[in-house]
């Protein structure tokens, strides 16, 4: 969709605008499409440092994805929530959510767009720098060990 393309091209402001429009258009029509639009909106909001908007969109996306058992989308929502946690200097939370995301990515074989992968690598790098490799590894392993239900509850609780 257009917001995804704009994120790939680095035009975050247009991605934000397109995603907001898409979210308004699909919210009452299609739950899976709402999840996709909310994820794109959250990604753009994260880039624009609109953290409250990103958090609300990610919670909406994750809740719907979990209800639909859309495991791939849950995995990416966990990764985006990890990026949000890192942006707020919540490093242990970021590491746990990265672990939960990686568990679902491994199970589903999911890979993201180039943009998604760059953001994930940035989150891993920042979290490693903040915690050190050993602490990141321990917390990441704890996140990977969570059941999907436990990860969902952890992701939505602040």
C-alpha positions in Angstrom: 0.0 0.0 0.0 1.0 3.6 -0.3 2.0 4.1 3.3 4.4 1.1 3.1 5.9 2.4 0.0 6.4 5.9 1.5 8.1 4.2 4.6 10.5 2.4 2.2 11.3 5.6 0.4 11.9 7.5 3.6 8.9 9.9 3.2 7.6 9.4 6.8 5.2 12.3 6.7 3.4 11.0 3.7 3.4 7.5 5.1 1.8 8.8 8.2 -0.9 10.7 6.2 -1.6 7.7 3.9 -1.8 5.3 6.8 -4.1 7.5 8.8 -6.4 7.7 5.8 -6.3 4.0 5.2 -7.0 3.3 8.9 -10.1 5.5 8.8 -11.3 3.8 5.6 -10.9 0.2 6.7 -11.5 0.2 10.4 -15.2 -0.8 10.2 -14.8 -2.9 7.1 -12.0 -5.4 7.5 -10.3 -6.4 10.7 -7.1 -7.8 9.0 -6.8 -4.7 6.8 -7.2 -2.6 10.0 -4.3 -4.5 11.5 -2.1 -3.7 8.5 -3.1 0.0 8.4 -2.6 0.4 12.1 0.8 -1.2 11.9 1.8 1.2 9.1 0.4 4.1 11.0 2.4 3.1 14.1 5.6 2.7 12.1 5.2 6.2 10.7 4.2 7.6 14.1 7.3 6.0 15.6 9.5 7.7 13.1 7.9 11.0 13.7 8.3 10.5 17.5 4.5 10.5 18.0 4.9 7.8 20.6 1.4 8.0 22.1 -0.2 7.6 18.7 2.2 4.8 17.8 1.4 3.0 21.1 -2.4 3.3 20.6 -2.1 2.0 17.0 0.1 -0.9 18.0 -2.2 -1.9 20.8 -5.1 -1.9 18.3 -3.2 -3.8 15.7 -1.9 -6.4 18.2 -5.3 -6.9 19.8 -7.0 -7.6 16.4 -4.1 -9.7 15.2 -4.2 -11.8 18.3 -8.0 -12.3 18.0 -7.5 -13.3 14.3 -4.6 -15.6 15.2 -2.5 -13.7 12.6 0.8 -14.8 14.1 2.9 -13.0 11.6 1.3 -9.7 12.4 1.6 -10.3 16.1 5.3 -10.9 15.7 5.8 -7.6 13.9 3.6 -5.8 16.4 5.9 -7.1 19.2 9.0 -5.9 17.2 7.4 -2.4 16.8 6.5 -2.3 20.5 10.1 -3.2 21.2 11.2 -0.2 19.1 8.7 2.0 21.0 10.2 0.7 24.3 13.7 1.4 23.1 12.7 4.9 22.2 11.5 5.4 25.8 14.7 3.9 27.2 12.8 0.8 28.5 15.6 -1.5 27.5 14.6 -4.6 29.4 11.1 -4.4 27.9 12.6 -3.9 24.4 14.7 -7.0 24.8 11.8 -9.1 26.0 9.6 -8.0 23.2 12.3 -8.6 20.6 12.5 -12.2 22.0 8.8 -12.6 21.7 8.9 -11.2 18.2 11.7 -13.5 17.1 9.9 -16.6 18.5 6.9 -15.8 16.3 9.1 -14.9 13.3 10.9 -18.3 13.6 7.6 -20.2 13.9 6.0 -18.5 11.0 9.1 -18.0 8.8 8.1 -14.4 8.5 10.4 -11.7 7.1 9.6 -8.1 7.0 10.1 -5.4 4.4 13.5 -3.8 4.2 12.2 -0.9 6.3 10.9 -3.4 9.0 14.2 -5.2 9.1 16.2 -1.9 9.4 14.1 -0.7 12.3 14.4 -4.1 14.0 18.2 -4.1 13.5 18.3 -0.5 14.9 16.3 -1.6 17.9 18.6 -4.6 18.5 21.7 -2.4 18.2 20.4 0.3 20.6 19.2 -2.3 23.1 22.6 -4.1 23.0 24.4 -0.9 23.5 22.2 -0.1 26.5 22.2 -3.5 28.2 25.3 -5.2 26.9 25.2 -8.5 25.0 24.9 -10.8 28.0 21.8 -9.0 29.5 20.2 -8.7 26.1 20.7 -12.4 25.5 19.2 -13.3 28.8 16.2 -11.1 28.4 15.7 -12.0 24.7 15.7 -15.7 25.7 13.0 -15.0 28.4 10.9 -13.2 25.7 11.3 -16.1 23.3 10.2 -18.5 26.0 6.9 -16.7 26.6 3.8 -18.4 25.2 2.0 -16.3 22.7 -0.7 -15.5 25.3 1.9 -14.4 27.8 3.7 -12.3 25.2 0.4 -10.7 24.3 -0.4 -9.8 27.9 3.2 -8.5 28.5 3.1 -6.4 25.3 -0.2 -4.7 26.3 0.8 -4.1 30.0 2.9 -1.1 30.8 
